[in-house]
Amino acid sequence: MHSEIQEQAPQLTVSPDDKIPVYKSIILGLQHVVAMDVYVVPFLIAMLIGLSSGQSSALIQATFIAAGLATIVQTYFCMKLPVAQGPSYVPLGAIVSIYAASGGGQLGWNSVLGAGLIGAVLVIVLGFTGIFNKIVKSFIPPIVGGTIIFIVGLSLLPVAIRDNIYGATDATINQNVLLALISGAVLIIFVILGSLFRGKGSIFRIISVMVALVVGCISANFMGVLHFSAVNDAKWFSMPQLPFADFGFSFNISAIITMVIIYFVLLAETTGTWFAVSNVIDKPLTDKNLNRGVIGEGISCLIASLLGSTPVTGYSTNAGIISITGIASRRVFLAVGVWFVIFGCSGKLAALISSIPTAVIGGVFTIVCGIIAINGVQVMKNVSIAEKEMYIIAIPMILTLALVMIPQDFLHSLPTFVQYLLGSPILAASIAAIVLNKVLPGRK
């Protein structure tokens, strides 16, 4: 897999360990932050379990700070690759069920945090013992790794199009489609300009995502669908919640078992992100990277629990942005972490980023998802595709689309464990690719 990644990776203008000016890091870091929908997960949780507005704000703040600290930990101390951390969608169902089963209210939330705490410690142990790394080496050759990267992008595409564009409630469907087309078109135009002029023209690629979002917001303002009322009402600075002062931890065996299963799902999912980033930055994943990555994932989730937030994971979106801009400096991701912490301490800034119309983000996000999928194809490009390999790629692809479109009523009628498995298309499709690679006979 390593040789294929090296041959097929796109050209970077700035490598992970290259140093860039502070002002440039700040601007590029903000570009990554605004392209990540970090606020959506805590918003959904607050809505699903019925938190008050004050509790919702506290959860959003905690999530931003957790994402920031986790990004710094993973990028600078553990995996040491440009990986941004954010809240995962995977635990949503488990969080709601644990909260309800524990009686709801503060006791229910304490059970969620306690289960997350224990699960995070287990993940750290997996990293220190090297068990997860051995699993990756044995079960994820180039054909499987490439397929996992491909399905990461493929699974996000329907969400980007259906939920962020067609299903966005910020405006009418006509306005949403137009906004998505505008932001997407601006992004493509700036990338083309960067390719045409090269050299000094690389600035067009570097600022492409930021400009696309700004132009999208300006267009939304002309349409009358850009609202800043939440920003006006928010405070400039507010303290986040503190453990044992504002909340505690409760340890319930069934809740812990449930969250441990979720953490295995998270590790399987984030592995796809790591491979995507590895391919984009032309730096093969080493045993040390993988072990440190798992440790970083555990520490990140531990920090999230201690801050009163939910599990975090590596975001694939950033791999696509690196590919578009050509900038992979870890200094940028240090800035990403700092920005998140600032947003977490400022209700006004957090409200500002959450005011960007969903369709504007969707226009950029859709292109990013497509680029992630193509990175997976690049990894597999030099692999000889025989009948076995066709099935290894095709079945996970079909499974991914089937699970993205699965009716929720049918999913909720299944046993809880099966819901967790099928609730994450990336996990289910990754397992399918791994099993098919081991079970199907190859050419003699």
Secondary structure, 3 states (H helix, E strand, C coil): CHHHHHHHCCCCCECCCCCCCHHHHHHHHHHHHHHCCCCHHHHHHHHHHCCCHHHHHHHHHHHHHHHHHHHHHHHHHCCCCCCCEEECCCCHHHHHHHHHHCCCHHHHHHHHHHHHHHHHHHHHHHHHHCHHHHHHHHHCCHHHHHHHHHHHHHHHHHHHHHHHHHCCCCCCHHHHHHHHHHHHHHHHHHHHHHHHHCHHHHHHHHCHHHHHHHHHHHHHHHHCCCCCHHHHHCCCCCCCCCECCCECCCCCHHHHHHHHHHHHHHHHHHHHHHHHHHHHCCCCCCHHHHHHHHHHHHHHHHHHHHCCCCCEEECCHHHHHHHHHCECCHHHHHHHHHHHHHHHHCHHHHHHHHCCCHHHHHHHHHHHHHHHHHHHHHHHCCCCCCHHHHHHHHHHHHHHHHHHCCCHHHHHCCCHHHHHHHHCHHHHHHHHHHHHHHHCCCCC
